[in-house]
């Protein structure tokens, strides 16, 4: 599946610190439990990527494909 393909899969996500100083992203969907642990620096990099993706998505939502105004 590519990152730009729509999906009907629903999932829950939880994010928080672990007792050993890691940041856990916990994903649960249709019988799958996926704990992903990151050191704080990696978590900050992921947060920056999320912010950049949100900004890009916001621009696409207001401009439409190829920069055309809706």
N, C-alpha and C positions, 0 to 999 in steps of 0.2 A: 504494500500500500504506500502510495506517495504521500508526502506531507500535505499536498493540496487537494487530496481526494476526500469527498464527503464520506461519512461513516454513520451507520445506524447503531453502532455499539455505544452503550451508555456505561459510564464508569464514575466511581467516586474517587476523589483525591483528597488526601490529608497531607499537610506539611508541618513539621515541627522538629524540635531538637531531640536527640537521643540522650540517654544517660551517660554516654561515653564521648560527648562533645561533637557528634556528627549532626548533620541536618538530614532528616529522612523525608523523602517524598514517597508516600504510600498510595498505591493505586489498586483499586479493587473493582473487578468487573466480571460478571457471569462466571463465577467459580474460580477466578484468578485473583491471587493476592500477590502483589509485586512491591516489596520494600526496596527502595533505592536509597543508599546512604552516600552522602557527599561530605567532604570536609568543608568548613565554613567558606574558604576561598572559592572552591568549586561552586558552592551554592550561590555565592554572590555573582559569579560569572553567569550562572543559569538565570538569575534574576535580571541581569542586564540584558541577556538575550530575550527574555520574556518581554521586557519593556520595549526593546527595539522592534520585536515582532508585533506588539500591540500598536505601536506608533505606525508601523507600515500597514497593518490591517485597517487602522482608522483612516489613513490616507486613501487606501483602496476603496473603503466603504463610502467615502464622501466624493471621490473622484471617479470611481468606476474603473473598468479595465482600460489600460493604456492612457490614463490621465484624462479621460473624457468626463466632463461634469455631467452629473445625473440631472 
